[in-house]
Amino acid sequence: MSRPTSKGGVSLNVKDIERETLEVDVLLVGAGPASLACALELTKLAAARGLTPSVLVLEKAEDIGYHTLSGGVMDPRAMRELIGEDWLAQGCPTEGEVTFDCVDWLTSGGGSFRLSGPLVPPQFRNHGNHVVSLYRIVRWLKERVEAAGVDVYPGFAAASVAYDGTRVVGVQTRDTGIAKDGTPKAQFQPGMEVRAKVTVFGEGTRGHLTKGLVSKLGLDAGRNPQVFETGIKEIWSLPKGRDMFGKVIHTAGAPIGTRGYGGGWIYGLRDDRLSIGYVVGLDHGDARLDPHALFATWKQHPAVAKLLAGGTLERYGAKTIPGGGYHAMPQLQGDGFVIVGDSAGFVNMARLKGIHLAMKSGMLAAQAIVEALAADDTSAAKLARYTELFEGSWAKEELHRVRNFRAAFASGFLTGAVDTGVQMVTGGRGLVARRSMSPDHQHMQPVSRSRLVKPRFDDALCPDKLTDVYHSGAVHEADQPSHLVVTDPDICVTRCTQEYGNPCQHFCPAAVYEWPHADAAAARAAGGVVINASNCVHCKTCDVADPYQVIEWTVPEGGGGPKYIDM
């Protein structure tokens, strides 16, 4: 097949490219919990009908789990349904069941007070749930999926969706071996054309293919726009005997206080380790909002710092979280495709949980796909069975109960706090039957109104961004076009500098964007914002928060990115 391709904003005109074409029955893009649960359930249901569909999973990371990040406390409901009541006996890797939970309110003066026992809000009660490393979970699921006959290809980044009219017929993987200037290198390899009867989009949060698919086909018509939070996470080793195993602590209050939506978590792991993190809503509006700086300031609060004292940082990561809830979910299917997991917004933001919902979405999609394959009809009408199954499931019931949760906080923290209390006694309705929202980037305020958080960085408790990026294991091929594309660079030099002070240099948690210029003339001469694409941890914050929506996150060469081992 011959066509010009565009990768990383650089047009590569290579005539007569011969692309390998691979045809399968079902293609799953992304190897997270939603896709792997879908693949496993699909093979089981198909076998029960005497069907043997060919199933392929493509994953952009170098290895399965490298791009998978979660807090993570897992509600085991979906795992029990997928694997069986003896899921633990079958070897599912968890850190252990939660034995203690509480919510701490941190004050700006360094104090704190605790809600525990019956005072813990219902959404933060975690007894019966399990602390997990999602990295280990997906690698375990991958083994079961492969044993069921599914092919799993890590290191293959899906770069574009293949259409026949408005029907999705598969994807093309990214060309590799392209130099920064867009010319093919000696090791140039064209991407594959993968064709499928059904394509499952399970790319995770703010999936770039799903983003384009939703826009092209109008799948968000009548829905609220999806909104996002950025979560920063670290794994720490503690001095022996600190006894945090099985404990789950959530925090509210400082450092963000009532100025926005956000809070922290502390989860006790095996072997004297901690999972800690901080989440902040990207509808905050402060042009100098820096999630990493808030995280560092949060760690310096005495209530958190004492837990980390004497410990050692092991891992770092960041990701966005789709928090809009039920009313922000796009249409889940169309001709030849379904959308699952974070890509479709299967997250209960009130509980800070999405693993079980992602898995359930994959399982429901699998049932619809098998029925479609059996009928030899993968049209939108036939695959609408997925939405029908979802609407009748416990996943819909759970999400509908918190349908207005995140939207309530768009009117301010205090309004959100009051409304969520009303929601608990009105089945999720709250003060307004259906709250509306606007995209996160539309909340950005002029830089003159910003309040820059300046944490005290140090080598132990609070390393700077670059040091944290080192702990993410992020690696990209240096000589390739940037996968972070600024579609209108002049805006960065003119309007953005004046109106917002170039917020990308603040909101990116991986120091990808720099603005070292003294003035507009120097910036224009240097080509505008400096993009250190090799630092990227694939969180998608820039794609979400850029006030002009001129930053587009695309896939780098397959295998590039962070290595979230044990995260």
N, C-alpha and C positions, 0 to 999 in steps of 0.2 A: 504494500500500500504506500502511495506517495502523497505526502502532504507536508506543508510547512508547520513546524511546531514552535511553540513559545514556552520557554521555561525560565522562570525567575525574571520575567520582564525582558529577556533578550531573545530576539527572533532568530531561530536557527533554520536557515534555508538549505536543507540537504535534499537533493533530488534523488528520486528512485530509492528511498529508504525501504529496505525489505524488513518488514516486521513479522516476527513470529506471531501467529494467531492461535490462541488456545480457546477451545470451546468446552464449556461445562454447563451443567444444569443449573447449579446455584453457585454464585460468587459472593463471598462475604468480604467486605473491605474493612480491615481492622480486626485485631485479635484481642479485643478486650472481653470482659465477662459477658456482654450482651451477645456478641458474635459467636463466641465459643459455646455459650449455652444454646444458642440457636442451632449451631451445627450439630451439637450432640443430640438435642431433642429431635432435630430433623431426621437424623439417621435412625433413631429408634422408631419414630412414627412411620417413616418410609418402609422400614423392614417389616413392620406389622401389617403393611398393605401389600407386601411383596414387591416393593419398588426398590431400585438400586440407583438412585441419582448420583451423578458425579458432583462432588462438592469441593470447592477450593476456598481457602482463606488466605488473603494477602495482608501482610503486615509491613508497615514502613520501617519499623525498628530493626536493628541488626539482629536482635533475638527477641523472642516472645517475652513480654513483661518489661522490657527496657523503657517503654514509653507509657507505662501504666502507673498511675499515681492515685492514691486515695488516702483519706485520713488515718485509718480506716477501721470503723466498727461495722461489722456486717450483721444485719438481720438474717438469720439462717433459713427463713421461710422458703425462699426460692431454691436454695441449695437442697433442702429436704425434698422438694418436689422433683427436682431434676435428677438427683443422685439416689435418694431414698432416705428413710428415717435413720439408717445406719451410715449416714454420710461421713461422720467422724471415724467410725470403725473402718470405713473404706479408705481412709488415709487423707482426707481433706486437711490441708495444713492450716491450722489456726494457732494464734498465740495462746488462746485460752478464752474461757467464758468470763464475762464481766462480773466482778464480785463486789464492786463498789462504784457508785456514781454520785456526782454532786455538781452544783453550779456555783462558781465563785464570782462575786461582783468585785472588781478591782477598782479602787479609788485612785484619783490622780495624785493624791498625797502619799501613796505607797501602802495604804491599808487595804483590807479586804474583808468581806463577810460571806459566809457560806450558807447555801441552801442544800440540805441533805435529807435523806430519809423521805418522809411523806411530803416535805416541802419542795422536793425537786419537781419542776414542771413536767407534765406527762410526756412531752416530746423528748425530754432528755433522760428518761428512765431507760436504762440499757441492760437490766438484768435479763439474761436469756440470750443476749447478743454476744458475738465473739469479736475480739480484737484480732485483726488479720493484717498480713502483708498481701496486698492485692497482686503484687509481683508473683508471690508464691502460688496464690490461688489460680491465676491464669496459666501459669506453667503446668500446674497439676491438671487443669481442665484440658490444656493442649495435649497432654499425653493421652487422655481418655478419648479426645476427638480423633487423634491420629489412629488410635487402636480401633476406632469404629470405621476406619477407611477414608477419613477426610484428609486431603492434602493441605498442609500449612506451609506457606512460603514466607519466611521473614526476609527483610531486606528489599522488599518490592513496594515502592511507593506509588500508589495510584494517583496519577497526575490530572486526568481529565475523564469526564463521563462521555461515553459513546451513546449517541441518540440515533434513532430512526424516527424522524419527526419529533413527537413528544414522548415516544417510548424509549425507555432506557434499555440498552442492549449490552451493556458491559462497561468496561473502563480501559483506558490506556495507561500503562505504567510509565514512569518518568524515564526519559532518556538519560543515560549516564555517560561520563567521559566528555562533558562539555566544559570548555574553559570559560573563565570569567567574561571574556569578550564575545562569547557566544559561538565560537568556532569549535568544531569537533577535534578532540585530542586523539592521539594514536589509539587509545583504548576505548574510543567511542562505541557505545552499545545502544541501539535503539530500543525503546520500550516495547513491551508486548501489547498486543491487542487481545484482551481477554473478553470473550463473548459468553453471555449467560442468558438463560431463560428468565432467571430472577436474580437481581443484584440486591444484596443486603448492605445498607450503609450503616456501619457501626464504627465510625471513625473516632468517636469520643467527642469531647466538647468542641464546639465551633468547628466542626469538620469542614474543610474547605470545599470538598465535593458536595456535601450536603447543603452548604451555604448557597452555592451556585444553583443546585437543583431546586431548592425552595424558592429562590428568586425567579428562576426561569419558568417554573410551572405554577407560580402563585400559590404554593402550598400553605402559606401563612395568611391567606385571605380570611378576614374575620377573626383572626387570633390577636392576642396581645403580642407585641414584639418580645422576643426572648431577651432576658436580662441576665447578667453574669456577675459572679464574684470571683476575685482572684484569691486563691489559697496558696500560702507558702508553708512548706513542710520541711522539718529536719528530723533525723534520727540521731539520738544521743546515747552513748554508753555512760553509765553512771558508776560511781564507786560501789563496790560490793556491799550488799546488805541494805540498800536504801528502801527496799520493800514497796515498789510501785506496781508490781505485777498484778494485772486484772483490774486496776483502778482506772476510772474514766472521769476526767474533770473537764468541764467546759467553763469558759470564762466570758464575762461580759463587762462592760464599763471601759476602764482605761485600756489602751491609750485613746481610742476613738471616742469613748464616752457616748454622748447623745448627739454627736455631730454627724453620724452616719450609721450605716448598717455594718456590723462586724463583730468578731469575737474570736476567742482562741480555744484550742483543745490541748489536752495532755492525756495520753493513753499509755498505760504501763504495759511493757512488753516482757517477754522472757529474757533471761540472762542479763538482768540489770540494765535494760535499755528503755528509752522513752521515745514515743512518737509525739512530736509537738508541732503545732501549726497555728497560723492566724489567717482568718478569712475577712476580706473587706469588699463591700459592694462597689461595683464600678459605676454606679449612678451617684456616687458621692458628690461630684461636681467640682472638687478642688483641683485646679489645674496642676498643682504640685503634689497631688496625691501619690504617695510612694508606698505600695504594699510592703516592700521589703523593709523600709524604714519603720513602718508601724510594727512589723514583726520584731525588729531589733529592739524597739522601745518597749514592746510588750515583754520580751525576755528579760529586760532590765528591771521590771517591776519586782519588788522584793518577794512577792508570793511565788513568782515563777523562777527568779534567779536562785532562790535557795534550793529548789529542786534540781537545778542544773549544776550547782556548785561542785567543782572537782571533776565534772564530767568531760567527755570528749565528743566533739561533733563528728559523726560518721557520714551522713548523707544529707543532701539538700535537693529540693525540687519545688516546682510551682506549676499550677494549672488553673485555668478558669473553670467555673462551675456554673452550669445553666440552672438558674434559680427561679425562673418565671413561673413554673408550676403548670398546672393543668390547662389554664387558659392561654398559655404561650406555646403549647405543643403544636407543631405543624400537622397537616394531613399526613398520616403515617404511611401511605402507600400511593402508588400510581401504576401506570402501565409498565410492568417489568421490574418493579422495585418496591422495597419496604425500607423504613428507617427505624433503627432500634437504639436503645441505650441513651447515653448522654447526647448523641446527635439529635435525638427526638425530644430531649428534655425530661427523661424519666428520672427525676431527682425530687425527693421530698426535702425541701430546704428547711422546713420546720424541725425535722429530725436530724438534719445534716447527714442524710443517708441516700445512697443511690445504687449500691451494688445489687441488692436484692431486686430492685425495680428494673435495673438494666437486664439482669438475667431473666426475669419474668417476661420482659418485652421480647427478648430473643426467643423464648419458648412459645409465646403466643404467635409470633411471626412464623415460627417453624410449622406450627399446626396449619396456618393459612397457606403456607407455601406447599406443603405436602398435598393438601386438598387441591390446590391449583395444578400441581404437576400431575396428579392422578386424573384430573379432568382435561389435561392438555390445554389449559386456559390460564395464562398468567397475565390477563388484562387487569386494569385497575378495578373493574367491577368484581372480578373474582377475588383479587387480593384484598378487597375491602373487608373480607372476612376477618382480617387482622384487627381492624378497628372494631368490628363487631365483638370479637373475642375480648379485646381490651376493655370495651365498655361494660362487659359483663363480668369482669375479673376483680379480684381483691386489689390489684394494682390501681385500677381506676378508682375504686372506693377509697383507697388510702390517699391518692393524689387529690381527689375531689374534696376530701375533708379539710385540706389545707390549700384550696384553690386560690384564696385571696391573701395567703400569708405574706408572701414577699411583696406583693403590690401594696399592702398596707403601709410598709415602711418607706415607700416612695414619697409619702407625704410627711415624712419626718419620723424620728425614732419614737417620740412620745405617742404620736398618733398610732404608729405601728404597734406599740406595746399595749395600748388600750384596745385597739381593734382585735388583736390576736386573742386577747382575753375573751372578748365577745364571741369570736369565732369558735372558741372551745365549747360554748354552750348553745351555739346556733348551727352546728354541723358544718362549719366552715364558711358560712355566709358573712358573718361580721356585720359591721355598720352599713356596708354597701353590698348590694346583691352581686355585682360583678365589678370589681375595681379594674380600671384601665391603667396602662403604663406607657411610657415612652422609652425609646432606645437609650441605652446608657450614655452614648456619646452626646446626646442632646442635653444632658444635664450639666455639661462642662460650663463653668463660670469664668469670667475674665480673670487673668492672673493677678490683677490688683486686689482681688478678694480672697486670694489663697492664703493658707497657713502652712508653711513648710515645716514638716517634722524633721528635726536634725538629731538623729540618734548618736550616741557615743560608741563608735566602733572600737573593738579591741580584738586581739588575736584569739581569745578564748571564748567568751560568751557571745559576742556579737561581731563576727567577721563581716567585712564589707561584701558588696555584691560579687566582685570578681572572685574572692576567696570562696564564697558560697557556690558560685558557678563551677569552680574546680571540683567541689564535692558532689556536683550533679553528674559528673562524668561526661559532660557534653563534648562531643567531637563531631566536626563536619569536615568533609573534603574542602580544603582551602581554595583550590583553583576550580571554582564552579560559580555560575551566576548566583547572585543573592536570592534566596528563597523569600526574602522580605522585600516586597516591591512597593515603592512609593510612586503612585501613578501620576501625581502632579507635584514634583519637587519644588516648584516655585512657591507653592502655598507655604511650605515650611519656612522659606526665607522671608516672606512678606507677611501675610495675614497671621500665620500661627505665632510668629515671633512677637508680634505686637499684641495680639489678642490673648494668647494663652501661654506665652513663654516657652513654647516647644515642650509640651507635657510628656512626650515620649521618653525624654531623658529621665523622667521621674517614675512614670508608671511601669516601665519595664523592670521586672524583678531579676533580670540577668545582664544588665549593663550593655544591652545590644546597641542602644541609641545614645550617641554623644552629640553635644552641641558646644564645641570648644571655641566657637568664633567670637571675635570681639564685637563685630557689628554685621549689618546686613551685607555690606559690600564684601567683607571677608568670607561670609557664609556662601554668598553666590559664587565667588571665585573658587571656593573649595568644593562646590557642588552640593551644598546644603548639609543636611544631617549626615553624620558619620554613622554607618551601619556596620556593627561588628557581628555579622550573621553567625559566625562560628560560636558565639556565646549562647545562641538561642536554645532555650529549654522546651520549646514547643508549647508554651502555655496559652498562646493566642490573645494575651492581654492587649497587645498593640492593635490587632485586628478589630477588637471590640471597642477600645477606649479612644482611639484617635478621633478628635472632634470633627474632622473633615472627611473621615472614612476614605482616606487616600492611601492608607497602609493596608496591603493585602498579604496575608500569610499564605504561602504556597508550599508545596513539599520540596525539600531538598533531595539530593540523591538518596536512594534507598540505603538505609543503615545509619544515616547521620542523625545526630541528636543526643539527648541525654541517655544515661544508663541508670535507670532507677532500680538498681538491684536492692531487693528487700524492702522496697518502699510500698 
